[in-house]
Structure formats: C-alpha cells, structure tokens
Amino acid sequence: MKNVIIIGISGRMGKYVHTILDGKQGYNVVAGIDRNSEFCRVGTYSNIKQILNGDIDLVIDCSNRTKKDKIISAIKKGVPVLSGTTGYSEDEKNELISIAKENNTSLMLVSNFAYGASVMYKILKELANEFETKDILEVHHVKKKDKPSGTAKEYAKIMNVDIAKVQSIRLNDVIASHEAIFDSPGEKLIIRHEIYHRDAFLKGMNKSLDVILNKKIWVSGLEQYNKI
C-alpha cells in the first residue's frame, strides 16, 4: 500500500486526485495539506513537516507556486513528489530539480496531465517554423491564479511566441482550453485542445504514478514528459 499526501487537497484538482486514489487499488491518501479542511475525508494540516515520516511514499502537489517550500520539505525527506502545479519560473523549476537530484529523490513537474496536451505539444513542435505569424489563446476557470497557464508557456516556447503576447481569458464554468493559431497570407490554421471534464487527466495521472513510484526520475515540462 502506497501512502500519499496531497498538497491542496481542498481545491478542485486536489479533490479530484483524492477521488481517483480512493478508487485505485494499492493507494491510501493519509493526509492533506490545505488551510481549508472542508469536505476532506482525511486529516488536513497546514504544515507538511509534522506529517512527513518514513511511512509516506508519495506527495502529490495540486496547489500553487506559493507552496514551493512544502515540496522542498518533502524532497529533503526523500519522498518523491508529483506536481501538477503551474506558475513556476524556469529558475524555480531548475531549483526544484536540482534539490531533488541532490537528495536522490524523484520529482515530476507536469503542467498538464491530459493526453491531448502531450499530442498537441508534438504537433506544435513540428509546425513551429512553418508559418509566418503565430498566436496562442488560453482559457481557464476564474480561480486559476497564474496567467498565462503553464501549458501555454510551454507551447509559446516551442512556437517561439513571446509569452507577453499570449492571450489569456478567465471564465466561469470552464476547465481549460488552449488554442494555437498559425497565419500565412490568405490562410489560417487553428489547433485547439479543450478539456471539458477532469477525467481527461486520468490517463496521464496513472502513467505518472506508475513511473514515479517505480524508477528514479526528474521531469520538468511536456517535452520531457513525452519521453517517459
């Protein structure tokens, strides 16, 4: 039985991951890290250090970049961390990977667990230099704090689009949508990936759990994620 702590357990994604693991054989969510314990089925704490011990096999991070210190605490205790949090700068990502390597602890920083996001990344990499003008539009729910999204930032990097030019919209009652727009004289190509249910994350989440618990790995970004 793998004992798991979820950071951000009271949030939308945290609740979803908790539900997934409750129905997944061999996993046991033993605690959550969050200021809000409403509707939580396990003990919820604000300080991860008080519950990190030899009985914890994995920390899943579903919070935001302000909780980076909690990830570092888990890494330094030798506990693997699977993080779906976005908003980290490249320097912060490199810092976390460096600390994980120093402590010989697995770490996966994945901006988007949806299978379609990985496929879209591959497509955009192929098309990056085929068109003269390129734009990115991303839409997320109003509670998403970082803007643009981590996924949009990765798409912008591979497409050579200035991150400052990424268009971000926040709306009620949506999950996520990313649109890449390619223009040439007289024509336009639009590639869009829309997530309308959180079950889109299920395949990628299961893949990530299997990988991080069975081998030493350091992954940051969709390009590296595609290779595992």
Secondary structure as GFF3:
##gff-version 3
##sequence-region A 1 228
A	DSSP	beta_strand	2	7	.	.	.	ID=ss1
A	DSSP	alpha_helix	12	22	.	.	.	ID=ss2
A	DSSP	beta_strand	27	33	.	.	.	ID=ss3
A	DSSP	beta_strand	43	45	.	.	.	ID=ss4
A	DSSP	three_ten_helix	48	50	.	.	.	ID=ss5
A	DSSP	beta_strand	58	61	.	.	.	ID=ss6
A	DSSP	three_ten_helix	65	67	.	.	.	ID=ss7
A	DSSP	alpha_helix	68	76	.	.	.	ID=ss8
A	DSSP	beta_strand	81	83	.	.	.	ID=ss9
A	DSSP	alpha_helix	90	102	.	.	.	ID=ss10
A	DSSP	beta_strand	107	109	.	.	.	ID=ss11
A	DSSP	alpha_helix	115	127	.	.	.	ID=ss12
A	DSSP	beta_strand	133	141	.	.	.	ID=ss13
A	DSSP	alpha_helix	150	159	.	.	.	ID=ss14
A	DSSP	three_ten_helix	163	165	.	.	.	ID=ss15
A	DSSP	beta_strand	167	171	.	.	.	ID=ss16
A	DSSP	beta_strand	176	184	.	.	.	ID=ss17
A	DSSP	beta_strand	187	195	.	.	.	ID=ss18
A	DSSP	three_ten_helix	198	201	.	.	.	ID=ss19
A	DSSP	alpha_helix	202	212	.	.	.	ID=ss20
A	DSSP	beta_strand	218	220	.	.	.	ID=ss21
A	DSSP	alpha_helix	222	225	.	.	.	ID=ss22
###
